[in-house]
């Protein structure tokens, strides 16, 4: 490779390919550098709004660091981010996404492959001959967290959010973070004081003006694995395990921690107020220069490593647990392998192993699926596309312009009225109260009102019992609730949710009364899945404010809200109800007004298929296990129990029995309610066959919903299937998953089952028409739009 410009001060030649990708030929202030009179250079990442780390930004950081390192008037360096945000991490589009061909690892130049992890993180940041301190506020996620850990010291605000988010995209951190965490979290943050004298990690006088010490390696204090083996004091032992599992929770599940938790985990060295952050960081950097604070290259610290046998015992236990929780994905196990590699091998060799693993995982189907889902769930929904089956083309751009280009903001919703009681209403009210909404509950008579109020109190207490709210939160929630028997108290509400019985005349009467008593800008929402909004509101003059809301958020498995809109709904009402969904901490999916034929019908079909198999004699536990093995968050019957359709977990008995700890136990008496299998073949179904017999009908219904224009994009049902059904996000959603399945295979299975078990399994027209083409149906549906 030829050398491309004198861009770096190191002696490595960098490939033209990387520089073109980075856009390095036009570096436009992606970092800001300020050198103070104290000799500390502050390098600020400058890529608003979140200071994301594109390749261009990373090259700019490297250039800026090398530039200030070469200046005689610079004693030390502080890295931070502009606008009180360190960095939100790498742009997710660099993972997975549209790639041309899988590049074999041998075909990638070594210098290009190791540019970030070796040449930047290790050889520029960690090996710097001047101390580098990270000043962290706001977000420090993913690649930003890896930069933080490569610095010699980390100072954070208490409100900063730190996390290793790579695993949620199907990859692993590849910038030496695993090797650094081995010593920072697993070995250096443990309670040595309880077990004898701890020799200081560093003799601070060992730091020299030429650079940091690499530690000693003969610490007579007890190491991490010895603690696990020899600790006899339960409190200290629990603290050790707590830190271990806290680390794995943060890492393996991409959880985020605030600055205080990061300090407990030894991910940061000190906490500073936001207005004093840079001052503290500058002072700390100068203390390192003056040898009053330690200066350590974390990559080479070995003084806390235990024996190989002890390390492997712990890591093997972790492998078993990770495999139990994630049997279908590879990258969590790769993480543990990389940690072990860091324990047993030379640090630099371990870095190359990390780099190669990252390169390979970025090209995996799991990575592409997770990136697909992440991008879908993160971006706002383009309502005009969803409504294009309802609105003429000339109006689509107008809707988009009104809502987004004109920055039409949702109104603040503080007070909500719920009309009608029952199980669903009581849970909706409880969730509203826990989110600090004032709630008016209207019932038809005093007896029903008292029953509903008791249900709501019990629901709130259940949330408190399981740690979802505090005693103070419980007491506050109860003060926000008011039960009434008339409409006099709804004169100042912002939103009304109608949840009465599915009787058209009753609903029409309710909306007529609401129009008389509610303020003129109040949003009216119906939970009906039976009647169209046009029918429900046909007696009113306010159809521009009538929407549908279907709650899929009554359990942790379903953080989704389906919003039904008509062609008459105003732009402001759209914005208001979408804002309410976001404030409710749910993901909104917008569908057209087609009598409940949207996300709801796909989920109901999924549950219906499960019930049908149970009625045909397949064991409930076997069905749940088959879907869990496929990757669903919960089996369908556990999901039904969680939503209390058979009183479920609330009475400790549903499709399962539940012990005092909430653990599900198979109910042998349930077999009384299911008939014996009519075919011996059904009793011998494999887990894969059971999963197909339940998921294919749901997919069939999804194709029908899309073909009828209820939702316009298959990707909307990808999001819905993950959030409402618990479909595994690492498969990308039900339609993304279907891209890898031949439509002829799906058709033949559905046709076979329909002939054997009835019309429920009959393939829809879209699948039938394309069965002979052997092309993924989801792609065909998309190509028709």
Secondary structure, 3 states (H helix, E strand, C coil): CCCCCCCCCCCCCCCHHHHHHHCHHHCCCCEEEEECCCCEEEEEECCCCCCCECHHHHHHHHHHHHHHHCCCCCCEEEEEEHHHCCECCECHHHCCCCCCCCCCHHHCCHHHHCHHHHHHHHHHHHCCCCCEEEEECCEEECHHHHHHHHCCEEEECCCCEEECCHHHHCCCCCCCHHHHHHHHCCCCCCCHHHHCCCCCCCCHHHCECCECECCCCCCCCCCHHHHHHHCCCHHHHHHHHHHHHHHHHHHHCCCEEEHHHHHHCCCCCEECCHHHHHHHHHHHHHHHHCCCCCCECHHHCCCCCCCHHHHHHHHHHHHHHHHHHCCCCCHHHHHHHHHHHHHHCCHHHHHHHHHHHHHHHCCCHHHHHHHHHHHHHHCCCCHHHHCCCCCCHHHHHHHHHHHHHCCCCCCCCCEEEEECCCHHHHHHHHHHHHCCCEEEEECCCHHHHHHHHHHHHHHHHHHHHCCCCCHHHHHHHHHCEEEECCCHHHCCCCEEEECCCCCHHHHHHHHHHHHHHCCCCCEEEECCCCCCHHHHCCCCCCHHHEEEEEECCCCCCCCEEEEEECCCCCHHHHHHHHHHHHHCCCEEEEEECCCCCCHHHHHHHHHHHHHHHHHCCCCHHHHHHHHHHHCCCCCHHHHHHHCCCCCHHHHCECCEEECCCCCEEECHHHHHHCCCCCCCCHHHCCHHHHHHHHHHHHHHHHHHHHHCCCCCCHHHHHHHHHHHHCCCHHHCCHHHHHCCCCHHHHHHHHHHHHHHHCHHHCCCHHHHHHHHHCCCHHHHHHHCC
